[in-house]
Amino acid sequence: MSTPMSVTFDSNVWESIVDPAKLAVHADAVALGEIRRAIEDKRVAAYLSDVTVLLESIRKADRGTFFADIKTATRRSEDAPSVDPSGMPVIKSTLTIRSVFDHFPRPHEKLSSALERAFALGFKLIKVPRIGWMRLNGELYKPLETDEGSLGARLNRTHHAATVFEAAGCGAAWATKLGEQAIANDPQVAARTNRNPFFALPYCGDQAAISEAIAEWADGDALAAHYGHGHDVFCTLDRGRGAGTQSVLHSSRRAWLESDFGIAILTPVELAERFRL
């Protein structure tokens, strides 16, 4: 049996693949139907980025408030006393600081239903492992590499892509810039957020920009995770027209993504054509 094509699907595609009602009325219904059958036949291994799912669970109008309400929890633990080689007593203490997301909203009914259908069809999650950020049930993710060398290589590739995207003004760069401006403008924000630009994002004062910046962050992380895993195709209908060249998915970025990262971005119609070759 040949190796299946690995495809990362953007949210504007995967929901229409798994939801029969959306599929039936979609302009690309024929292509999406072919893709669905390819997933069912195991000719395509289907993936989606967890950050798109997590952020899309938060209403656009509530995204700033959500980040403002992120809290941290601190826990200290101590090992049993021991003695070092010189005979001196030693007590090891560990301080763990984690972000608390108890206020994370339940996904709305339509998204929950779509996710259930996607996972039943065989979709798996991928992610950029950002420190202090949320993750979903571990069983929903693509299995981890079995050896440390492969795991480290994938994480390095993911980090490299995310860093380069942000240096080019894409991905999380917009959200970071807004947060840094808020920190620079108000010492109280700097103290309250521990100078973390993501936590400072809600205080930038431009709620519309916050929502758009978070959407671009999601796109950048989706592509970085896709590159880290070495998947074959990123399937999307997004051309980044709204955000312009700040979007990593803008049409002007496609040649760069192909030449520097080997990322092939296809529409559903273009992807379906590959099955006919």
Order of alpha helices (4+ residues) and beta strands (2+ residues): beta-alpha-alpha-alpha-beta-alpha-alpha-beta-beta-beta-beta-alpha-beta-alpha-alpha-alpha-alpha-alpha-beta-alpha-beta-alpha
